[in-house]
Amino acid sequence: MNKFFTISALFLVSLTLSAQNAYTFTVIKENPITSVKNQASTGTCWSFSGVGFLESELIRMGKGAYDLSEMYIVRRNYEDKAIKHARLHGNLNFAPGGSFADVIETLDVYGVMPDEAYNGLHYGSETHNHGELDRVLKSYMDGVIGAKSLSPVWSKAISGILDSYLGEVPQAFTYDGKEYTPDTFADELGLNQEDYISLTSFTHHPFYQPFAIEVPDNWRWALSYNLPMGELMEVMEHAVMEGYTIAWASDVSEAGFSRNGIAIVPDEEAPENAGSDQAKWLDLSSRERDAEIRARIGRQVLTEKVITQEMRQQSFDNYETTDDHGMQIYGIAQDQNGNKFFMVKNSWGETGAYKGHWYASYPFVSYKTLSIVLHKDALPKAIARKLGF
């Protein structure tokens, strides 16, 4: 098996889950990805998924397979976030989370590095663990803001903390026998932030116009173009079928996103989901029903809700849909009933029934997508024109 293509050749025909899983998937389209990574005990999914997306872009562009540094991106963004947090007198989310803009929109400023040049493991651990680092940074920034007046050296201390935990950023590094800086490395790879676009779908802003999605981790206030839900799904399917992958920000907090590699939106009112004891099912509390749904996902194929634009908006407005997690979409499959699923690469290590990969149903993606990032060339021409491209 090619180590940069983590799906077995068996997936090219079909995949039958282990005995506890009722789904059988047949691949329709699968695009190249690099190996599954593990963000471990960190809140850096946005960097792992964004970097994985860039790695797939390099394969698509014919540049070859690279293992880029997630922690270099994390390091640079923590410094930027600290400065903005201070300038706003502490009125900005200062936490480990981020958005794809922190990976894509910094390309021209900070470039990229290979993981071998900066792996961020400078604190005696073989896996990423930012529990102490995050607390130290937050405590320091609380002190800076609490002082009511900024000293001229406060930002140097942030850099010192990051140097201690993640390592100093080298001014230059050697890769394949050639010396680079992060900027010259990005230039040679041909990565340009202007080639990419962020999309979303909500009705509290006009369609076909950009706006900053109002979630705490969008601390850069990065803009996403707004599409109707149907057109957003059209873009995603078209992109995958044309050979592109997608950086995908989604809510994974609800019962439908299971830890065994399936993400669906079960219809709680469907009699077939309730089973033979429908009365008992209807009498369960919402918490009990969520627990029952989690237990059933994988063991049986559940009927899903029909998603509307209004449902998307309501879920966002009442805080049910939150900016939980970043992943990478790289393929499309269908189950034994012909229902389509996006194939997803996660960053939780090789866990679950699919060793770090998920199958997210079209209803789930329609309902729970916060935003996506993809190459502008992946847009269908008619939609690109509506957006002014």
C-alpha positions in Angstrom: 0.0 0.0 0.0 1.3 3.4 -1.0 1.8 5.3 2.4 0.5 8.6 1.0 -2.8 7.0 -0.1 -4.3 5.7 3.1 -7.3 3.9 1.7 -6.8 0.2 0.8 -7.3 -0.9 -2.8 -10.3 -2.8 -1.5 -12.1 0.5 -1.2 -11.9 0.9 -5.0 -14.5 -1.8 -5.3 -16.4 -1.7 -2.0 -16.0 -1.8 1.8 -18.0 -3.9 4.2 -17.7 -2.9 7.8 -16.9 -5.1 10.7 -19.8 -7.1 12.2 -21.0 -4.2 14.3 -21.5 -1.9 11.4 -24.5 -2.3 9.0 -23.2 0.0 6.2 -21.6 -1.2 3.0 -19.9 1.5 1.0 -19.0 1.6 -2.7 -16.5 4.3 -3.7 -17.7 6.7 -6.5 -14.7 9.0 -6.5 -11.6 9.1 -4.4 -8.9 11.8 -4.6 -5.4 11.5 -3.3 -4.6 12.3 0.4 -1.7 12.0 2.7 -1.6 9.8 5.8 -3.9 10.3 8.8 -2.2 12.4 11.5 -3.0 12.8 15.2 -3.6 16.2 16.7 -3.6 14.3 20.0 -4.2 16.6 23.1 -4.5 19.9 21.2 -7.2 22.1 19.8 -5.4 22.3 16.4 -7.7 20.4 14.1 -7.9 23.6 11.9 -4.2 23.3 11.2 -4.1 19.6 10.7 -7.1 19.6 8.2 -5.9 22.8 6.5 -2.4 21.4 6.1 -3.7 18.1 4.9 -5.8 20.0 2.3 -2.6 21.7 1.1 -0.8 18.4 0.9 -3.5 17.1 -1.3 -3.3 20.2 -3.4 0.4 19.6 -4.0 -0.3 16.0 -5.1 -3.0 17.3 -7.4 -0.6 19.9 -8.9 1.9 17.2 -9.7 4.4 18.4 -7.0 4.5 15.1 -5.2 3.7 14.0 -1.6 4.9 16.3 1.3 4.5 16.1 5.0 4.1 19.8 6.0 4.4 21.2 9.5 1.1 21.8 11.3 2.9 23.3 14.3 4.7 26.0 12.3 1.3 27.3 11.3 0.0 27.0 14.9 3.1 28.9 16.2 2.7 31.8 13.8 -1.0 32.1 14.5 -0.6 32.1 18.3 1.7 35.2 17.9 -0.8 36.9 15.6 -3.7 36.1 17.9 -1.9 37.5 20.9 -1.3 40.8 19.2 -4.9 41.2 18.1 -6.2 40.1 21.5 -4.0 42.8 23.2 -5.1 45.5 20.7 -8.7 44.7 21.4 -8.2 45.0 25.2 -8.9 41.3 25.6 -12.2 41.3 23.8 -11.2 38.5 21.4 -11.3 34.8 21.8 -7.8 33.7 22.9 -7.9 29.9 22.7 -6.3 27.0 20.8 -9.0 27.0 18.1 -8.8 28.6 14.7 -10.1 28.6 11.2 -8.9 27.6 7.7 -8.0 31.2 7.1 -5.2 30.8 9.7 -3.6 28.2 7.3 -4.6 29.6 3.9 -4.6 33.4 4.4 -1.1 33.3 6.0 0.6 31.5 3.1 1.9 34.7 1.5 3.1 36.1 4.9 4.5 33.1 6.7 5.0 30.5 4.0 5.2 26.8 5.0 7.8 24.3 6.3 8.2 20.6 6.1 7.4 18.7 9.3 10.9 17.4 9.6 12.2 21.0 9.9 9.6 22.0 12.6 7.6 19.3 14.3 6.7 21.4 17.4 7.6 18.6 19.9 10.1 20.5 22.0 8.7 19.5 25.4 9.8 15.9 25.9 6.7 14.3 24.4 6.4 12.0 21.3 2.8 13.2 20.7 1.3 16.7 20.7 0.0 17.8 24.1 -0.8 21.5 24.5 -2.6 21.4 27.9 0.1 23.2 29.8 1.1 25.5 26.9 -2.5 26.7 26.4 -2.9 27.5 30.1 0.5 29.3 30.3 -0.3 31.4 27.2 -3.8 32.3 28.4 -2.6 33.2 31.9 0.1 35.4 30.5 -2.3 37.2 28.2 -4.7 37.7 31.1 -1.8 39.4 33.0 -0.9 41.6 30.0 -4.5 42.7 29.6 -5.0 43.2 33.3 -2.0 45.5 33.5 -4.1 48.1 31.6 -1.0 49.4 29.9 1.2 47.5 27.4 4.9 47.4 27.9 7.2 47.5 24.8 8.4 44.0 25.5 5.2 42.0 26.2 5.1 40.3 22.8 8.7 39.0 23.2 7.5 36.9 26.2 4.8 35.3 24.0 7.5 34.3 21.5 9.7 33.1 24.4 6.9 30.8 25.7 6.3 29.4 22.2 10.1 28.9 21.7 10.2 26.9 24.9 7.3 24.6 24.1 7.3 24.3 20.3 10.9 25.3 19.5 12.5 28.3 17.8 11.6 28.8 14.2 14.7 28.4 12.1 15.5 31.2 9.8 16.5 28.7 7.1 16.4 24.9 6.8 17.6 22.2 4.5 15.2 19.9 2.6 16.3 17.4 0.0 19.8 18.9 0.0 18.6 22.5 -0.7 18.3 25.4 1.6 15.0 27.2 2.0 13.2 29.7 4.2 9.4 29.2 4.8 8.7 31.8 2.1 11.0 30.3 -0.6 9.7 26.8 0.2 6.1 27.9 -0.3 7.1 29.7 -3.5 8.8 26.6 -4.9 5.8 24.5 -4.0 3.5 27.0 -5.9 1.1 27.6 -3.0 -0.7 30.9 -3.3 -3.4 32.1 -0.9 -5.2 33.9 -3.7 -6.0 30.6 -5.4 -8.5 29.6 -2.6 -11.9 30.6 -1.6 -14.1 30.0 1.5 -17.8 29.3 1.1 -20.7 29.0 3.5 -24.5 29.1 3.5 -26.7 31.1 5.9 -29.7 33.4 5.4 -28.8 36.2 7.9 -26.5 37.6 5.2 -27.2 38.1 1.4 -26.3 35.3 -0.9 -23.4 35.6 -3.3 -21.7 38.2 -1.0 -18.9 37.6 1.5 -19.2 38.0 5.2 -17.3 37.0 8.4 -19.0 33.9 10.0 -19.8 34.8 13.6 -18.0 32.1 15.5 -15.4 32.6 18.2 -12.6 30.7 16.3 -12.9 33.1 13.3 -10.7 35.5 15.2 -9.2 36.8 12.0 -12.7 37.8 10.9 -12.0 36.1 7.6 -14.6 36.3 4.9 -16.6 33.5 3.3 -18.9 33.8 0.3 -22.5 32.9 1.0 -24.3 30.4 -1.2 -27.8 28.8 -1.0 -27.5 25.4 0.6 -28.2 23.5 -2.6 -25.5 25.4 -4.5 -23.0 24.8 -1.7 -23.6 21.1 -2.0 -23.4 21.3 -5.8 -20.0 23.0 -5.4 -18.7 20.2 -3.0 -19.9 17.3 -5.2 -18.5 19.0 -8.4 -15.2 19.7 -6.8 -14.7 16.1 -5.6 -15.7 14.7 -8.9 -13.3 17.0 -10.7 -10.4 15.8 -8.6 -10.2 18.4 -5.8 -10.3 17.9 -2.1 -12.0 20.3 0.4 -11.2 21.7 3.8 -14.4 21.2 5.8 -15.4 23.0 9.0 -18.3 21.2 10.7 -20.3 20.7 13.9 -19.5 17.2 15.4 -21.1 17.6 18.8 -24.4 15.9 18.2 -25.4 12.3 18.3 -25.3 11.8 14.6 -21.5 12.1 14.4 -20.4 8.8 15.8 -17.0 7.7 16.9 -17.2 4.6 14.6 -16.7 6.5 11.4 -20.3 7.4 10.4 -21.9 10.9 10.4 -25.6 11.1 9.8 -28.7 13.1 10.8 -31.2 10.5 12.1 -34.9 11.3 11.9 -36.0 10.9 15.4 -39.7 10.8 14.3 -39.2 8.0 11.8 -41.0 4.8 12.9 -38.4 2.6 11.4 -35.7 4.2 13.6 -37.8 3.6 16.7 -37.9 -0.1 16.1 -40.6 -2.4 17.3 -41.1 -0.6 20.6 -42.1 2.8 19.1 -44.0 3.9 22.2 -40.9 3.5 24.4 -38.8 5.4 21.8 -41.2 8.3 21.8 -41.2 8.5 25.6 -37.4 8.8 25.9 -35.9 12.1 26.9 -33.8 13.9 24.3 -30.6 12.8 26.2 -31.7 9.2 26.3 -32.7 9.3 22.7 -29.2 10.7 21.7 -27.6 7.9 23.6 -29.8 5.3 21.9 -29.0 6.9 18.5 -25.2 6.8 19.2 -25.5 3.1 20.1 -27.5 2.3 16.9 -25.4 4.2 14.4 -23.4 1.6 12.6 -25.4 -1.3 13.8 -28.3 -0.4 11.6 -29.0 1.9 8.6 -31.1 4.7 10.0 -33.5 7.0 8.1 -32.3 10.5 7.9 -34.0 13.9 8.1 -34.6 15.9 4.9 -32.6 19.1 5.4 -33.8 22.6 4.5 -32.1 26.0 4.4 -34.4 27.0 7.3 -33.2 24.1 9.4 -29.6 25.0 8.8 -30.2 28.6 9.9 -32.3 27.7 13.0 -29.6 25.3 14.2 -26.9 28.0 13.8 -29.1 30.7 15.4 -29.9 28.6 18.5 -26.2 27.5 19.0 -26.9 23.8 18.1 -24.5 24.1 15.1 -21.2 25.2 16.4 -17.7 25.5 15.0 -16.4 22.3 16.5 -14.0 20.6 14.1 -12.0 20.9 10.9 -11.5 17.9 8.6 -10.8 17.2 4.9 -13.3 15.8 2.4 -11.6 13.8 -0.4 -14.1 11.5 -1.9 -17.7 10.4 -2.5 -19.2 6.9 -1.8 -22.7 5.4 -1.6 -24.2 3.0 0.8 -26.1 -0.2 -0.2 -29.3 1.8 -0.6 -27.7 4.3 -3.0 -27.4 7.1 -0.4 -24.4 9.3 -1.0 -21.7 10.1 1.6 -18.6 12.3 1.5 -15.4 10.5 2.4 -13.6 12.4 5.2 -10.1 12.4 6.6 -9.9 13.2 10.3 -7.0 14.1 12.6 -7.6 11.9 15.6 -5.2 9.2 14.6 -6.1 5.8 13.0 -9.2 5.4 15.1 -12.6 3.9 14.5 -13.9 1.4 12.0 -12.1 3.1 9.1 -8.8 3.9 10.8 -9.1 7.7 11.0 -11.6 8.1 8.1 -15.3 9.0 8.2 -18.3 8.7 6.0 -20.5 11.8 6.3 -24.0 11.6 4.6 -25.2 14.3 2.3 -27.9 15.3 4.9 -25.2 15.6 7.6 -23.0 17.8 5.4 -25.9 19.9 4.3 -27.0 20.5 7.9 -23.8 20.8 9.8 -21.2 22.5 7.5 -20.0 25.8 8.8 -17.7 26.6 5.9 -15.5 25.0 3.3 -12.3 26.1 1.6 -11.3 24.9 -1.9 -9.4 25.9 -5.0 -11.3 28.5 -7.0 -10.9 26.4 -10.2 -13.1 23.7 -8.4 -16.2 26.0 -8.6 -18.8 25.2 -11.3 -18.6 27.9 -13.9 -22.2 29.2 -13.3 -21.6 29.6 -9.6 -18.2 31.2 -10.1 -19.9 33.8 -12.3 -22.5 34.5 -9.5 -19.6 35.1 -7.1 -17.8 37.4 -9.5 -14.9 35.1 -10.5 
